[in-house]
Amino acid sequence: MSYLIYFTEMRTCELRKPKAGASFQTRFYKKELRKINKFFNRNMNFVRYMEEGHTYLDHQFFTRNAQQNFPMTPMLYTYDYPDFSCSHDMLWAQVQAMYRLIHYIRDALKTINPNSEAVYMPQKHHVMLWSGSKTALVELIYALYASQYLNHGLSDLNIIVSSFEDFFNIKLDGVYKTYGEIKARKGSKTKFLEELILKLEYKIRQDDT
């Protein structure tokens, strides 16, 4: 469903985009980004709930038993199924679609203004490839996100994920699902972080000998 919303929004952007004039097109796309930011501000509590992997309200958000407390919210899209949809499933699909739309608009701005540092900062670092598992990288990302040491805790999870994708030239699909699998592990939940500790301690001992 999120892809259907995403492609609908992308098509709308293409239809409404000024046909000529780089400055007009740039202004249009930046206005669309402001709209997306307003959407996330309106739904910040729900987005944070999902990004942090909470489940304590799932029975209200994602089951039909809570319709009296959380009635269906009218959406701009007409994809609701009366016998299936819940109060927040469409909203979550829209959140995922908006993140994809951000990447689409960023790429469009880069195409319009390939030499503009204000639109898209060129990479200044050497190419780095992540050679570990994607699950390990997701574990590291969530650890940094939970620490709130990035931008004083103001960066949301998807921005952090996007930054890691750019830096390590990797695509991280299904981050929330992977985090759910990490939480469901039997035994240690932080295998990769513990591995990092052991390897760093070993290196320190080797350097001191």
N, C-alpha and C positions, 0 to 999 in steps of 0.2 A: 504494500500500500504506500509506503514511503517513497518508492520509486515512481509510482503513478503521480503522487503529489509533486515530486521533484520535476518530472518531465512536463507536467502541466504548468508549473511556475516558470520553467525554462522556456517553454513555448511562448508563454505570455510575455516574458522579457524580450524575446526576439521579435514578437509582433509589435510591441510598444516602443522598442528602441528606435531612436532617431536614425533615419536612413543615411544621413551624411553628416560630416562634421565631427572630428575626434573630440573636440571640447564638449559638444552637446552629448555625445555618447558617454563620455567619462562622467559628466554631471548626472546623467540618467542612472548609470550603474551605482554611483556613490549614494544616490537617493534610495535605490533599492537596498543597499547595505544598511542604511539608516532604518529602513522599515524592518529589516530582519532583526536588527539590534533591539528595536522596540518590542518585537514579538518575544524575544528572549527575556527582556526586562519584565514583561507582563507575566511570564510563566517561569520566573527564575526559581521559585520554590520547588515546582514539579521537576524542572530540569535537574536541579541539584539532587533531589531525591533519587532520580534515576541514575545519574552519573556516579553517585556514591554507592550504588548497588544496594540500597535499602529495599526491604520487602514488607515492612510492617504495615503499609497501607495498600498493598497489592489487592487485598480482598475487597477494598472499596473502589480502587481505581480500575481494576481489570476483571471484575466479576459482575454479573448482572444482578446479584443479590443486593447491591447497594444503590439501586436506581433511585430510591426515595431520598436518600441522603445526598447522592451525587447525580442529579438528573443529567441527561444527555445535553451537552453544550452545543448550541447551533454552530456549525462550521461553515466556512466558505465553500467547502467541498460537499458534494452530494453522494459520498461513497459509504454512508452509514447503512448498516444492515439492521433493521429493527429487531430481528430475532437473534442477533449475534453480537452486535457492537456493544461496547461498554463505555463508561463515561470518559475514560482517558486514553483509550487505545488509538483513536484518531489523532489526538493531540500528540502522542508519542511519535506516531508516524510523521506528523508535520514537523516535529522537532528534528528528526533524522533527515527529513527532506530539506529543511532550512540549512543544515550544516553542509549538505551536498551543494546547495545553491550558492553558499558562500564561496566554495572552491570554484564553481563555475564562473561566478562574477569576477573573482580574482584573476582567473585565467583570461577572461574577456578584457579586463583592464590591462593586463600585461600585453595582450595582442595589440590593443589600441595605442598604448604608450610603452613600447618595449625598452626605451631608454630612460624612463622616469623612475628615479629611486623612490619617489614618494608613493608610487603605486605598488611597486614590487622590488624589494631590495635584492640585489644580486647576491648569490652565495659567495662569501669571502673565504670560506674554509675549503680545505682539500676534500675530495670525495671520500666519504667514510661509509663503509658497508657494515650493517649489523649481521654478524655471522652466527649469533646465537639463535635460539628459538624465539618465535614471536610471543609465545606465552611468557618467556622470561622478560622480554622488553615491556610487555604490558604490566607485569608485576613491578618492574622498576618505575614505570610511569605513574602507576597508582601510588607507589610509595612517595614519590616526589609530590604528587598532587595532595596526598594526605598530610605531608609535612608543612604545606603552605609556605615553602621557601622560595617559590617561583613567583616573581612580581608581588611579593608580600601576600600571597594567597589569593590574589585577585584574578588569576588566570583560570578559566574554566577548563575542564578536562579535555574537551575536543580541541581547544587551541594548543594545549600541551601535546596531544597526540599528533596534531598536524605538524608541529615544530619538529617532533622526533621523526616523522615521516620524511620531511624535507631534508633533515640533517643526515639521516642514515639511508636515504633513497630506498625506502621500504613502504609498502602499503599495509596498513593494519586494519583489516576488516573484522567486524564482530568483536570489538573491544569489550563491550558490555557482557557479551556471552562468555568471552575468555575470562573476564573478572569473576563471573559467576562460577566458572569451573575452578578457578583458584580458591574461591571461598568454600567450595564443596570438597576440597581435598581432604583425604583422611590423613591424619597426622599433621605435619607442619604445613601451614598455609603460605609460608614465605621461603620456599626452597631456594630460589635464585638469590635472594638477599642474603640468606645464610651462607650460600656458596661464595658470594662476594666477600663476606666477612672472613671466612676461612682462608681464601686465597690471598687477601690483603695481609692477614696476620702471618701467613706463611712467607710472603715476600719480605715483610718487615724483619722476621727472624733470619731469613737468608741474607738480607742486607747488613744485619748486625753481626754476622759471623765472619 
